[in-house]
Amino acid sequence: IRKRIEEGFGWLKTVGGLRKTKLIGRAKLSAQLLLGFSVYNLIRLGSLSGWWRGSHV
């Protein structure tokens, strides 16, 4: 289970833009985190169901 969690945070850092965020404030950063995890979940669900290929992400 830990590997799955680490993959999500790794994706957020590389693709989601959380490695160097430009936002100031806890509310803005949490909104960016929520949006990033939402996109990650949609991509993950899409690749599991077959309508999205995860190879070009």
Backbone torsions as a table, in degrees:
resi	resn	phi	psi	omega
1	ILE	NA	-35.5	-178.5
2	ARG	-63.6	-35.6	179.3
3	LYS	-61.8	-41.1	178.9
4	ARG	-63.0	-40.0	179.3
5	ILE	-67.7	-43.1	-180.0
6	GLU	-65.2	-34.0	177.0
7	GLU	-63.6	-39.0	178.4
8	GLY	-63.7	-45.2	179.4
9	PHE	-69.4	-34.9	176.0
10	GLY	-64.4	-40.7	177.1
11	TRP	-64.4	-41.3	179.1
12	LEU	-63.1	-35.6	-179.7
13	LYS	-72.4	-39.8	-176.2
14	THR	-84.4	-51.4	-173.9
15	VAL	-94.9	-39.7	-174.0
16	GLY	-77.1	-8.2	175.2
17	GLY	81.7	23.7	-179.5
18	LEU	-93.4	-2.5	178.3
19	ARG	-67.9	-44.3	177.0
20	LYS	-130.9	88.7	-178.8
21	THR	-81.5	149.0	-179.9
22	LYS	-104.8	5.9	-176.7
23	LEU	-93.4	146.2	177.2
24	ILE	-117.5	130.7	178.4
25	GLY	113.1	147.5	-176.4
26	ARG	-70.7	-37.1	-178.0
27	ALA	-67.6	-42.6	180.0
28	LYS	-67.4	-39.7	180.0
29	LEU	-68.1	-38.6	177.9
30	SER	-69.1	-32.2	176.1
31	ALA	-67.3	-39.7	177.3
32	GLN	-65.5	-38.6	178.3
33	LEU	-65.8	-42.6	178.9
34	LEU	-64.3	-43.2	178.4
35	LEU	-64.6	-42.9	180.0
36	GLY	-62.8	-44.5	178.8
37	PHE	-68.4	-31.5	176.8
38	SER	-64.8	-44.4	178.5
39	VAL	-65.0	-41.6	178.9
40	TYR	-61.0	-41.7	179.1
41	ASN	-65.9	-39.2	178.3
42	LEU	-64.7	-42.3	178.6
43	ILE	-65.6	-40.9	-179.9
44	ARG	-66.0	-42.8	176.9
45	LEU	-64.8	-39.0	178.6
46	GLY	-64.6	-38.7	179.4
47	SER	-73.0	-30.1	177.3
48	LEU	-71.0	-36.8	-178.0
49	SER	-84.1	-18.1	174.9
50	GLY	105.7	-4.9	-179.8
51	TRP	-89.3	-4.3	177.9
52	TRP	-134.5	130.5	175.2
53	ARG	-90.9	123.0	-179.2
54	GLY	-78.4	1.7	-176.1
55	SER	-73.9	-28.0	-178.6
56	HIS	-102.9	23.8	176.2
57	VAL	-100.0	NA	NA
